[in-house]
Amino acid sequence: MEFDFNQNLVLENHAVLLRPLRPNDLDELLYFSENEPELWKFSLVPANGRENLEHYIGLALAARDNKTEFPFIVYDKTTNRYAGSTRFYDINFAFKSLQLGYTWYGKDFQGTGLNKHCKYLLLSFAFEVLQMERVEFRADNNNERSKAAMLSIGCKVDGVLRNHMPTYQSTLRRDSIVLSILRDEWFATVKPNLLSRLSINF
């Protein structure tokens, strides 16, 4: 599958729009960076404060240039506001796998159903357009909110990588939980369940 990392890829439905992250999106996301620093409590790359956000966006765009990641900005159509960011990363077309992560939303958008709309669009694209066989998710094993969100969309736990990665907040290393959705699981259970919860006809 050929994929143009420079394309203006837009994924959307009636509730949410995801478009490629751009350098000037600093202005759209700065409020969260300056006012909701707790969003990055479990992040490997912090984006709290203007300087950190500039660095965060710069790394994401550099990874897109290197064709290993594709970052999006998330726009909530119900409130007409930018809500956060997410991305595909560790994209491996030879192995037909990728990871979905670096996902965060402002506090006003958490628990609203926005995440399920985003995941439906991203997983549909991964499995049905990119023809992936596996989509993987990882998180700090102490991040209960993130784990609950992943399980709620139908991810299955593969295991925990002990002492896996350093955290930016201390000298401690984190345990990383690994979850995934396989291609047959997407079509058999995950997609129908998500659609039913999002009230989308198919």
Disulfide bonds with the S-S distance in Angstrom:
none
